[in-house]
Amino acid sequence: MTSLSINNGLTLIATPIGNLRDVTFRAIDALMQADQILCEDTRVSRKLLNHYNIHTKLTSYHEYNATSLRPKIVRALQQGKKIALISDAGTPNISDPGYKLVESCLANDIQVSTIPGPTAVIAALSISGLPTDNFYFGGFLPSKTTARKKTFASLRTLDTTLIFYESPARLVACLYDSLEYFAGRTAVIARELTKLHEDVRRAEISELYNFYKGITRVRGEIVFLISPPQKEALYLSHDQIKKLLKERFADETLKDAVRNLAREHDISRSLVYRLALEMKDV
C-alpha cells in the first residue's frame, strides 16, 4: 500500500472515539509524516501514537493555551511545516477549541485539509432509531441547572432530533431537567460507544431518568439524544398541565384525570401523576 503524504498546511485528523482500531490507514500515514501533532491532552493521544509506533512530536493545544500558541503555529505553517490537529477522541473541531486555529489559517491563506473518521455524535445518531434527516447538535450542555433549563426551553419547539454531549456526573440532573420541557418524548443515552462496555438505552425520558437515578455511579462518555416533538401539546409547561388537571378534577378522579390527560396530549403519565400529587398537597 502506498503511503499518502500529509498536505502542506494544517490537516485535521479524526481519531478513534474508543476502539484504537477505528482509525484509517491514511490517518496513520499522516500522523507519521507530520512535522508536529497538536492535541488536547498529550497523555491521551500518546496511547494512540504508541499503539501504532508513531513518534511525531506532540504539542498540547487546548482552550487555556490556544490564544498564546496560535500565532506561533501560524508562523510555522507559513514556513512550510506540516501540522496535524487531533482531539482526544473523534473529529477535531467538534466541541473543542480548534475552530479558531482553522479560522486563523484561512485568514492567512494557509491550506486546511481533513482526514475524516469517527465522531460520537454521528455514531450515536446512526444507531438511535430517531430521525436522521434533520438534527440539531448542541455540544456539551451547560453544567448549571439554570443555564441547562434555558437551553432546553429554547429548543423545545424545534422540529428535529436534538443531540448533546453530557458528563456522567450530571446525567441524572440533566434527565430530570429535561422532563419539564420534553416530557413524553423518546430519548436515547449512548454511552461508551465502540468500547468494551458500550451501552445504548432507548426509552421515554421519564423511564431513563428512573433507571439512571438508581445507579450509584454512571461511567463513560455520553451522547444524549431526544426525539422531535410529535404534537403541539408537547410544549405544555408544568403550569399548563396543572391547569388542565384542575379542569378535569371537577368531573374525574385523580387516576382517571392523569390517565386521560397523558393519553390525549401524549405526555408522560408519570410526570402528570407527579404534578397531580403536588396539586393535591397544596
C-alpha positions in Angstrom: 0.0 0.0 0.0 1.4 3.4 -1.0 1.5 5.9 1.8 -0.4 9.1 1.3 1.6 12.1 2.3 0.1 14.7 4.6 -0.6 18.0 2.8 1.3 21.2 3.4 -0.5 23.3 5.9 -2.9 22.2 8.7 -4.6 18.8 8.5 -7.5 17.9 10.8 -7.3 14.2 11.5 -10.1 12.2 13.1 -9.1 9.6 15.7 -10.9 6.7 17.4 -13.7 7.5 19.9 -12.8 4.4 21.9 -11.6 1.5 20.0 -8.0 2.1 18.8 -8.6 0.0 15.6 -11.1 2.6 14.4 -8.5 4.7 12.6 -7.9 4.9 8.9 -4.7 3.9 7.1 -4.5 7.5 5.7 -4.7 8.9 9.2 -1.8 6.7 10.4 0.3 7.8 7.4 -0.5 11.5 8.0 0.3 11.3 11.7 3.7 9.6 10.9 4.6 12.2 8.3 3.5 15.4 10.1 6.2 17.6 11.5 4.1 18.2 14.6 0.8 17.0 16.1 -1.4 19.3 18.0 -3.6 17.5 20.6 -5.7 18.3 23.6 -4.0 16.1 26.2 -0.7 14.5 25.3 -1.3 11.7 27.7 -4.4 10.6 25.9 -3.0 11.0 22.4 0.2 9.2 23.3 -1.7 6.0 23.8 -2.9 6.1 20.1 0.6 7.0 18.8 2.3 4.4 20.9 -0.1 1.7 19.7 0.8 2.5 16.0 4.5 3.2 16.7 4.2 6.9 15.7 7.0 9.1 17.1 5.9 12.5 15.8 6.3 15.4 18.2 3.1 16.1 20.3 2.1 19.6 21.4 -0.7 20.2 23.8 -3.2 22.7 22.3 -6.3 23.5 24.3 -8.6 26.3 25.4 -6.2 27.5 28.1 -3.1 28.0 25.9 -4.7 28.3 22.4 -4.5 32.1 22.3 -0.8 32.2 23.0 0.1 29.3 20.8 -1.9 30.2 17.8 0.4 32.8 16.3 3.4 30.5 16.7 1.5 27.7 14.9 0.5 30.0 12.1 4.1 31.1 11.6 5.3 27.5 11.5 2.7 26.7 8.8 3.7 29.8 6.8 7.3 28.4 6.9 6.1 25.2 5.2 5.6 22.9 8.2 3.0 20.1 8.0 1.0 20.2 11.2 -1.8 17.8 12.2 -4.6 18.7 14.6 -6.4 15.9 16.5 -8.7 15.8 19.5 -8.7 13.4 22.4 -11.3 11.4 20.6 -13.2 11.7 17.3 -13.2 14.5 14.8 -11.3 17.8 15.7 -13.4 21.0 15.9 -16.5 19.1 17.2 -16.9 20.6 20.7 -13.3 21.6 21.0 -11.3 24.8 20.6 -9.8 24.1 17.2 -12.0 26.2 15.0 -10.1 29.4 15.9 -6.9 27.9 14.6 -8.7 26.9 11.3 -10.1 30.5 11.1 -6.6 31.9 11.5 -5.1 29.6 8.9 -7.8 30.5 6.4 -7.3 34.2 7.1 -3.6 33.8 6.3 -4.2 31.7 3.1 -2.8 28.5 4.7 -4.2 25.3 3.3 -6.5 23.4 5.6 -7.3 19.8 4.9 -9.2 17.0 6.6 -8.8 13.3 7.0 -12.3 12.2 8.1 -13.3 9.4 10.5 -15.2 8.8 13.7 -17.3 11.2 15.6 -19.5 10.3 18.6 -22.5 12.5 17.6 -22.9 10.7 14.2 -22.2 7.3 15.6 -24.9 7.7 18.2 -27.4 9.2 15.8 -27.0 6.3 13.4 -28.0 3.7 16.0 -30.5 5.7 17.9 -33.6 4.8 15.9 -34.5 8.5 15.9 -35.0 10.6 12.7 -31.7 11.3 11.0 -32.7 13.5 8.1 -32.6 16.6 10.2 -30.9 17.1 13.6 -29.5 19.8 16.0 -26.2 19.2 17.8 -25.8 21.4 20.9 -22.4 20.1 22.0 -21.9 19.9 25.8 -24.9 21.0 27.9 -24.3 23.7 30.5 -23.2 22.4 33.9 -25.6 24.7 35.9 -29.3 23.9 36.2 -30.5 27.4 35.3 -28.4 27.5 32.1 -29.3 24.0 31.2 -33.0 24.7 31.5 -32.6 27.9 29.4 -31.0 25.8 26.7 -33.9 23.2 26.8 -36.5 25.9 26.8 -35.0 27.5 23.7 -35.1 24.1 21.8 -38.4 22.7 22.9 -40.3 23.7 19.8 -37.5 22.8 17.4 -38.9 20.1 15.0 -35.8 18.0 14.8 -33.8 15.4 16.7 -31.7 17.0 19.4 -28.3 15.8 20.3 -26.0 16.7 23.2 -22.8 15.6 25.0 -23.2 15.2 28.7 -21.0 14.4 31.7 -21.8 11.1 33.5 -21.8 13.0 36.8 -24.6 15.3 35.6 -26.7 12.8 33.6 -29.4 12.3 36.3 -29.8 16.0 36.8 -29.9 16.6 33.1 -32.6 14.0 32.6 -34.6 15.5 35.5 -34.4 19.0 34.0 -35.3 17.7 30.5 -38.6 16.2 31.8 -40.1 19.7 32.2 -39.6 20.5 28.5 -39.6 17.2 26.7 -42.0 15.0 28.7 -43.4 12.1 26.7 -40.6 12.1 24.2 -38.4 9.2 23.4 -34.7 9.7 24.2 -31.5 7.7 23.8 -28.5 7.6 26.1 -25.5 6.3 24.1 -22.6 5.5 26.5 -19.0 4.3 25.9 -19.5 3.9 22.2 -17.2 1.5 20.5 -15.7 0.5 23.8 -16.0 -2.8 25.7 -18.9 -1.7 27.9 -20.8 0.1 25.1 -24.4 0.7 26.3 -27.3 2.3 24.3 -30.7 2.7 26.0 -33.8 4.0 24.2 -36.9 4.8 26.2 -39.2 7.7 27.3 -37.2 10.3 29.1 -39.0 9.6 32.4 -38.1 5.9 32.2 -34.4 6.8 31.5 -34.5 9.2 34.5 -35.9 6.5 36.8 -33.3 4.0 35.5 -30.2 6.2 35.9 -31.2 7.7 39.3 -31.0 4.2 40.7 -27.4 3.8 39.6 -24.8 4.7 42.1 -22.2 5.9 39.6 -22.7 6.4 35.9 -19.4 6.0 33.9 -18.2 6.8 30.4 -18.7 9.4 27.8 -22.3 10.1 27.0 -24.4 11.2 24.0 -27.9 12.3 24.8 -30.5 12.3 22.0 -34.1 13.5 22.1 -36.8 12.7 19.5 -38.6 15.6 17.7 -42.0 16.7 19.1 -45.0 14.7 17.9 -47.7 17.2 18.8 -48.1 20.8 19.9 -49.1 19.6 23.3 -45.6 18.5 24.0 -44.8 22.2 24.5 -47.0 22.3 27.6 -45.3 23.7 30.7 -45.9 22.3 34.2 -48.3 25.2 35.0 -50.3 24.5 31.8 -50.5 20.8 32.7 -51.7 21.7 36.2 -54.4 24.0 34.7 -55.7 21.2 32.5 -55.7 18.8 35.5 -57.6 21.3 37.6 -60.3 21.4 35.0 -60.6 17.6 34.9 -60.7 17.2 38.7 -64.3 18.6 38.6 -65.6 15.5 36.8 -62.8 12.9 37.1 -60.9 11.1 39.8 -57.2 11.8 40.1 -56.4 8.4 38.5 -58.7 9.0 35.5 -57.6 12.6 35.0 -53.9 11.6 34.9 -54.5 8.7 32.5 -56.8 10.6 30.1 -54.7 13.8 30.1 -51.5 11.9 29.5 -53.0 9.9 26.6 -54.8 12.8 24.9 -51.7 15.0 25.0 -49.0 12.4 24.6 -47.4 13.4 27.8 -45.5 11.2 30.3 -48.1 9.7 32.7 -45.5 9.7 35.5 -45.0 13.4 35.0 -48.7 14.2 35.0 -49.2 12.0 38.1 -46.4 13.8 40.0 -47.9 17.2 39.1 -51.3 16.0 40.2 -49.9 14.9 43.6 -48.3 18.3 44.0 -51.7 19.9 43.4 -53.4 17.7 46.0 -50.7 18.5 48.6 -51.3 22.2 48.2 
